[in-house]
């Protein structure tokens, strides 16, 4: 990423993948880093201290990422140079055991929120700025109990393509990063967590993808070197999805 001071927003930025992304961008020169988070005030406060130690001004944006309250806070940040929608949630269960309210919750947080955030942020984002959505392989591969989240991530990737075309004349790049299995707190909600971790490490590289792996690719997408990458979903899985069986 360019070392030019810039304002960054990372939703779900107090832990896991979002935290790694926010810290990476702070290390590379972001002057102001806004962290969206939902519940954990302690984790957010700790993250704020880490950002200060790196020389970045932290801003905490607390609330449900789909809420009007959060959108008002985002608008109040002023022009953003980088918007990363990493916050994700969802009901992990077989399709026939889901309810409409589960669908609405999952799709709203994982896909619609990106559109809502973009509607608020894009009008004031300068040319050369970047929007990145964090996806997962469940968008294109069938994973156990992942029906709703996988569908929401597929919607996210489709939205990224449409936004990339619409916002290109404004000089705003829009892309997605799709991760393989990453060991974060989110996996605690999966009944087959240990099986997923073992499977994720069985890739040609021979190790799990880390949050820092994703942060490196997001950093690249935020740099001028990524100027002609538009509407793409970059897969980071160590080659896990390549073998046929």
PyMOL commands that set and color helices and strands:
alter all, ss='L'
color gray80, all
select helices_A, chain A and resi 16-27+41-53+68-76+95-97+100-124+137-139+147-168+185-189+193-201+211-221+224-226
alter helices_A, ss='H'
color red, helices_A
select strands_A, chain A and resi 7-11+32-37+57-62+82-85+130-136+173-179+233-236
alter strands_A, ss='S'
color yellow, strands_A
deselect
rebuild
show_as cartoon
